[in-house]
C-alpha cells in the first residue's frame, strides 16, 4: 500500500476543524463551477448532468463539514 494511502487509512475518526473547513471549501467551489457551467449549457442533457454533479459536490460539502468522512475531508484539504 502506498504511504499516502496508508496515512489516509489511519486518520482518526474525525478530522480537525481546519481540515473540514478547507475540504468543504474545495468541494463547494467545485459545486459552484458545475452550477455555472449548467447555467450556460445549451443542451438540456448536459445541463442536467452538470446540475447532478453540483449536487454531488454539495453532498461532499455536507460530509466534510460534519466530519462524517475523514478520508474525503483530508483529500479536499490536500487538493484544495
Phi, psi and omega in degrees: 000130180300148184303322182292326176288319178300317180298315180294326181291340182256016178296150176295163184301332176234139179276163180294158179302320180297317179295321179298316182295314181294319178297315180297321180296319178298312181294323179296320178297317178297322178297317178300316180299316179296318181295319179297318178294323178297319180296332181265351184289130179278327183274123181302324180297313179296321178300315181298317179297314180295323177294323177292321177298318178299317179297321178295318177298319180295329175297320177293326176301311181299319179295317181294317180295326180278349184071019183291335182226091180304325180299309180295322179297314181293319178297313178301321178296317183290321185264350182279000000 
